[in-house]
Amino acid sequence: SAVISQKPSRDICQRGTSLTIQCQVDSQVTMMFWYRQQPGQSLTLIATANQGSEATYESGFVIDKFPISRPNLTFSTLTVSNMSPEDSSIYLCSVVGTGTYEQYFGPGTRLTVT
Amino acid sequence: GEDVEQSLFLSVREGDSSVINCTYTDSSSTYLYWYKQEPGAGLQLLTYIFSNMDMKQDQRLTVLLNKKDKHLSLRIADTQTGDSAIYFCAYKGTSYDKVIFGPGTSLSVIP
């Protein structure tokens, strides 16, 4: 299984600021995703992070609000821009191992916007 | 459609078996997953099953799939207090597809 780390693990941010979340995987992976889990809710896919090209965003999520980078096969960042209290959520990085069907999740970044 | 339904709550006594049920609507689902989320923690992949299988057993966990009825279940034998968590049913169509999650079932184990 892939070991995924995220930084920061949690943060409290002020309205209008931006936060960049980092995701590091211990092995090269084919697919990397970013999910959001709002309080008491299930997981919603924000986007697929594509290596070397622009991320693919799900309906309701836009690049200006959630810019994503993926410079290589083991690392990705998600920025939450111009934050509002509605952005308070857990943000999770997820990967699919090369040649497998198993999808793993990082420990998440718990974001509170005041 | 991408709907996945689960009962939101389940309560069992320690030592009993737990059965968590899930129904989905997308007939193209190929891989079906069960994840566990303990309070304040990330998601742990418990097990998964391919759509061409009926059953998969892994120690205390048994997954049953009725593809005709689009029904998936997770049975936990000899449920322990450490099994108290939220259990998410999820699926994807191909290995490159996104994973669609159900709302989660909160399992409470009574000592």
Interface residues (C-beta under 8 A of the other chain):
Chain A: S1 T30 M31 F33 Q41 S42 L43 T44 L45 T48 E58 L92 S94 V96 T100 Y101 E102 Q103 Y104 F105 G106 P107 G108
Chain B: Y31 Y33 Y35 A41 G42 L43 Q44 L45 Y48 F50 F88 K92 S95 Y96 K98 V99 F101 G102 P103 G104
